[in-house]
Amino acid sequence: MPDMNGWELLTKLRNNSKWKKIPVIFITAIDDKNNISISKNISEDFIEKPLDVSIFKNKIRRILKNN
């Protein structure tokens, strides 16, 4: 994302009462175990690139079913 990173976007979403319940799945090519661990705890899910579309669809279905 050119103007902000995922952490900044998530902060904006969580700080806005209209947007704070929007489910977030982080998708990244960065292989940083610390960021992966944090992302799993503050977002609904986390996916590393390359993206497997079937896994992505299953994660979306699970999140929508639970919300």
Secondary structure, DSSP 8 states (H G I E B T S, - for coil): --S--HHHHHHHHHHSTTTTT---EEEE----HHHHHHHHHHSSEEEESS--HHHHHHHHHHHHHH-
